[in-house]
Amino acid sequence: MAIRRAHHTESPNGAGGLMPWIQRPDGTKIHSQVTGPTDAPPVLLIQGLGMNKNGWTLQRVAMATKFRTIAMDNRGAGRSSIPQQRFTLEEMADDACAVLDHYGVHDAHIVGASMGGAISQIFAVKYPERVRSLTLACTACRNQPWRAELLRHWADTANVRGLRQWADESARWLVGPRSFRRLAPAIGWLGPLATFRPSRGFSAQVDAILDTDDSMVAELGRITAPTLVIVGNQDILTPRG
């Protein structure tokens, strides 16, 4: 994927730019929430496949007094709309830049998890002047054949049997037995939360991941922002190496 460099200048909407919605040029509505002191260092939180901004609740609480956290729902998830047309991870990175513009933030600490980490990598290449630091958690920079096959299976499961069934089947395998026992109460919320949106938003995000080629890898060396890469030693989906 060849990254098109751009300088985004979208104007904020609403008084002070603090309304939770923005509308993108293709009509997609993106929902976000901002918390914390307005003069604190801004942190933009970008979620993974099918997840919404509520998944950042503990992090936002932990950062509440020292950072201005901006948590967004990617297109196709949470309270953001699901485009009728196919979309890309690059468009999702553009959405993230538009969210910063919406709140009048020039540059921020960018934090991305899983698919959000891939979006964050594109963001850092395309908008280097907007990145104070980059944190990439449980993510990857290229598609692997086995992971692509798994994602297609997930999309098929969600479309045929529903997101609740996908969540119930995948949670234990994804987090591993030790983490599953420790996180069981929180994981129990995943299924009900997954039914919040139609499965086509999930499938559209899967398509965006699978449509991303490996050409981005060559661009990553251009990232100069301080970068932290986080991976769990029991991570199955995005293991070390």
C-alpha positions as CSV (number, residue, x, y, z in Angstrom):
1,M,0.0,0.0,0.0
2,A,1.5,3.3,-1.1
3,I,0.8,5.9,1.7
4,R,-0.4,9.2,0.3
5,R,1.1,12.0,2.3
6,A,-1.3,14.7,3.3
7,H,-1.8,17.7,5.6
8,H,-5.3,17.5,7.1
9,T,-7.1,20.8,7.7
10,E,-10.7,19.8,8.5
11,S,-12.4,22.3,10.7
12,P,-13.9,21.5,14.1
13,N,-17.7,21.1,14.4
14,G,-19.7,22.6,17.2
15,A,-18.8,25.0,19.9
16,G,-15.2,24.6,20.8
17,G,-14.9,21.6,18.6
18,L,-16.1,19.4,21.4
19,M,-19.2,17.7,19.8
20,P,-18.8,13.9,19.7
21,W,-19.5,13.5,16.0
22,I,-17.7,14.4,12.8
23,Q,-18.8,13.7,9.3
24,R,-16.2,12.6,6.8
25,P,-16.2,13.5,3.1
26,D,-17.7,10.2,2.1
27,G,-20.6,10.7,4.6
28,T,-19.3,8.4,7.3
29,K,-19.9,9.6,10.8
30,I,-17.2,9.1,13.4
31,H,-17.9,9.2,17.1
32,S,-15.4,10.0,19.8
33,Q,-15.1,11.1,23.4
34,V,-12.6,13.3,25.1
35,T,-11.8,13.4,28.8
36,G,-9.2,15.0,31.0
37,P,-7.8,18.5,31.4
38,T,-7.9,20.6,28.2
39,D,-4.3,21.7,28.8
40,A,-2.9,18.2,29.4
41,P,-0.9,16.3,26.8
42,P,-3.3,14.7,24.4
43,V,-3.5,10.9,23.8
44,L,-5.4,9.4,20.9
45,L,-6.6,5.9,21.5
46,I,-7.4,3.7,18.4
47,Q,-9.1,0.4,19.0
48,G,-8.8,-3.0,17.3
49,L,-11.1,-5.1,15.1
50,G,-14.7,-4.9,16.1
51,M,-14.0,-3.1,19.3
52,N,-15.3,0.3,20.4
53,K,-13.9,3.0,22.6
54,N,-15.4,1.5,25.8
55,G,-12.5,-1.0,25.6
56,W,-10.2,1.9,26.7
57,T,-12.2,2.6,29.9
58,L,-9.5,1.4,32.4
59,Q,-6.7,3.2,30.5
60,R,-8.7,6.4,30.4
61,V,-9.4,6.3,34.1
62,A,-5.7,5.7,34.8
63,M,-4.8,8.7,32.7
64,A,-7.7,11.0,33.7
65,T,-5.7,13.5,35.7
66,K,-2.5,13.8,33.7
67,F,-3.6,13.4,30.0
68,R,-6.3,14.6,27.7
69,T,-7.5,11.3,26.3
70,I,-9.4,11.1,23.0
71,A,-11.0,7.7,22.3
72,M,-12.7,7.1,19.0
73,D,-14.9,4.5,17.4
74,N,-13.4,3.4,14.1
75,R,-15.8,3.4,11.1
76,G,-17.8,0.2,11.3
77,A,-17.7,-0.1,15.1
78,G,-19.3,1.4,18.2
79,R,-21.3,4.5,17.5
80,S,-19.6,5.4,14.2
81,S,-21.5,4.6,11.1
82,I,-20.9,1.7,8.7
83,P,-20.1,2.8,5.2
84,Q,-22.0,1.1,2.4
85,Q,-18.8,1.1,0.3
86,R,-15.6,-0.8,1.0
87,F,-13.0,1.2,3.0
88,T,-9.3,0.9,3.9
89,L,-7.1,1.2,6.9
90,E,-5.6,4.3,5.3
91,E,-9.1,5.9,5.4
92,M,-9.3,4.9,9.0
93,A,-6.0,6.7,9.7
94,D,-7.5,9.7,8.0
95,D,-10.5,9.5,10.3
96,A,-8.1,9.5,13.3
97,C,-6.4,12.7,11.9
98,A,-9.8,14.3,11.4
99,V,-10.7,13.5,15.0
100,L,-7.6,15.4,16.2
101,D,-8.5,18.3,14.0
102,H,-12.0,18.2,15.4
103,Y,-10.7,18.8,18.9
104,G,-8.2,21.4,17.8
105,V,-5.2,19.1,18.6
106,H,-2.2,19.4,16.3
107,D,-0.1,16.5,17.7
108,A,-0.8,13.7,20.2
109,H,0.6,10.6,21.7
110,I,-0.9,7.9,19.4
111,V,-1.8,4.5,21.0
112,G,-3.1,1.7,18.8
113,A,-4.1,-1.9,19.8
114,S,-4.3,-4.8,17.3
115,M,-5.9,-3.4,14.1
116,G,-5.6,0.0,15.8
117,G,-1.9,-0.5,15.8
118,A,-1.8,-1.1,12.1
119,I,-3.9,2.1,11.7
120,S,-1.5,3.9,13.9
121,Q,1.5,2.8,11.8
122,I,-0.1,4.3,8.7
123,F,-1.0,7.4,10.7
124,A,2.6,7.9,11.8
125,V,3.9,7.5,8.2
126,K,1.3,9.8,6.7
127,Y,1.1,12.4,9.4
128,P,4.6,12.4,11.1
129,E,4.1,16.0,12.4
130,R,1.0,14.9,14.3
131,V,2.8,12.2,16.4
132,R,4.4,13.0,19.7
133,S,5.0,9.3,20.4
134,L,3.7,6.0,19.1
135,T,2.6,3.0,21.2
136,L,1.8,-0.2,19.3
137,A,0.2,-3.0,21.3
138,C,-0.5,-6.6,20.1
139,T,-0.3,-5.6,16.4
140,A,1.5,-6.4,13.2
141,C,2.8,-4.7,10.1
142,R,1.9,-7.3,7.5
143,N,-0.7,-10.0,6.8
144,Q,0.3,-13.6,7.3
145,P,-1.5,-16.3,5.3
146,W,-2.7,-18.2,8.5
147,R,-3.9,-14.9,10.0
148,A,-5.7,-13.9,6.9
149,E,-7.5,-17.3,6.8
150,L,-8.5,-16.9,10.4
151,L,-9.9,-13.5,9.8
152,R,-12.0,-14.7,6.9
153,H,-13.3,-17.5,9.1
154,W,-14.2,-14.9,11.8
155,A,-16.0,-12.8,9.3
156,D,-17.9,-15.8,8.0
157,T,-18.9,-16.8,11.5
158,A,-20.1,-13.3,12.4
159,N,-22.1,-13.0,9.2
160,V,-23.7,-16.5,9.5
161,R,-24.0,-17.0,13.2
162,G,-23.8,-13.4,14.6
163,L,-21.1,-11.5,16.5
164,R,-22.2,-12.9,19.9
165,Q,-21.4,-16.4,18.7
166,W,-18.0,-15.2,17.3
167,A,-17.2,-13.6,20.6
168,D,-18.2,-16.6,22.7
169,E,-16.1,-18.9,20.5
170,S,-13.0,-16.7,20.2
171,A,-12.5,-15.2,23.6
172,R,-11.0,-18.2,25.4
173,W,-8.7,-19.1,22.5
174,L,-7.5,-15.5,21.9
175,V,-6.5,-14.6,25.5
176,G,-5.1,-18.0,26.6
177,P,-6.2,-20.1,29.6
178,R,-4.3,-18.1,32.3
179,S,-5.6,-14.7,31.1
180,F,-9.0,-16.1,30.5
181,R,-9.3,-17.2,34.2
182,R,-8.0,-13.8,35.4
183,L,-10.1,-11.7,33.0
184,A,-13.3,-13.9,33.0
185,P,-15.6,-11.2,34.5
186,A,-14.5,-8.6,31.9
187,I,-14.5,-11.2,29.0
188,G,-18.1,-12.0,30.0
189,W,-19.1,-8.6,28.7
190,L,-17.7,-9.2,25.3
191,G,-20.5,-11.2,23.9
192,P,-23.3,-8.8,24.9
193,L,-21.3,-5.8,23.7
194,A,-20.6,-7.5,20.4
195,T,-24.3,-7.6,19.6
196,F,-24.4,-3.8,19.7
197,R,-23.6,-3.5,16.0
198,P,-24.5,-5.4,12.8
199,S,-21.9,-8.0,11.7
200,R,-21.4,-6.2,8.4
201,G,-19.3,-3.5,10.2
202,F,-17.0,-6.2,11.6
203,S,-16.8,-7.9,8.2
204,A,-16.0,-4.5,6.5
205,Q,-13.1,-4.0,9.0
206,V,-11.8,-7.5,8.2
207,D,-11.9,-6.6,4.5
208,A,-9.9,-3.4,5.2
209,I,-7.2,-5.5,7.0
210,L,-7.0,-8.1,4.3
211,D,-6.9,-5.4,1.5
212,T,-3.7,-4.0,3.1
213,D,-0.6,-5.2,1.3
214,D,3.0,-5.4,2.6
215,S,4.2,-2.2,0.9
216,M,3.7,-0.3,4.1
217,V,6.5,-2.2,5.7
218,A,9.1,-0.3,3.6
219,E,7.7,3.0,4.9
220,L,8.0,2.2,8.6
221,G,11.7,3.1,8.7
222,R,10.6,6.7,8.1
223,I,8.9,6.9,11.5
224,T,11.0,9.1,13.8
225,A,8.7,9.5,16.8
226,P,9.6,7.7,20.0
227,T,7.9,4.3,19.7
228,L,7.0,1.6,22.2
229,V,6.0,-1.9,20.9
230,I,4.1,-4.1,23.3
231,V,3.5,-7.8,22.9
232,G,2.4,-10.5,25.3
233,N,4.3,-13.7,25.7
234,Q,1.1,-15.6,25.3
235,D,-0.2,-13.6,22.3
236,I,-1.5,-16.0,19.7
237,L,-2.9,-13.7,17.1
238,T,0.2,-11.3,16.9
239,P,3.1,-13.3,18.4
240,R,6.6,-12.1,18.7
241,G,8.9,-12.5,15.7
